[in-house]
Amino acid sequence: MTRMMLRFNRLLRDETGDVPGWVLITLMTAGLVLIIWALAGPALSGVFQQAMDRVSSF
């Protein structure tokens, strides 16, 4: 029983994988991409449409 408790305690103190930190970074990055996309999406769509119209007119 003591050996199992020591192993469990060692696993709790092990910080080799910071999963919550990576999850937070991933969620924050996805949030920033969505915000930027929401703000710049219509402008980028307009620029793309203008470029396609110019190419189509040739």
Beta strands, then each sheet from edge to edge (+ up, - down):
end
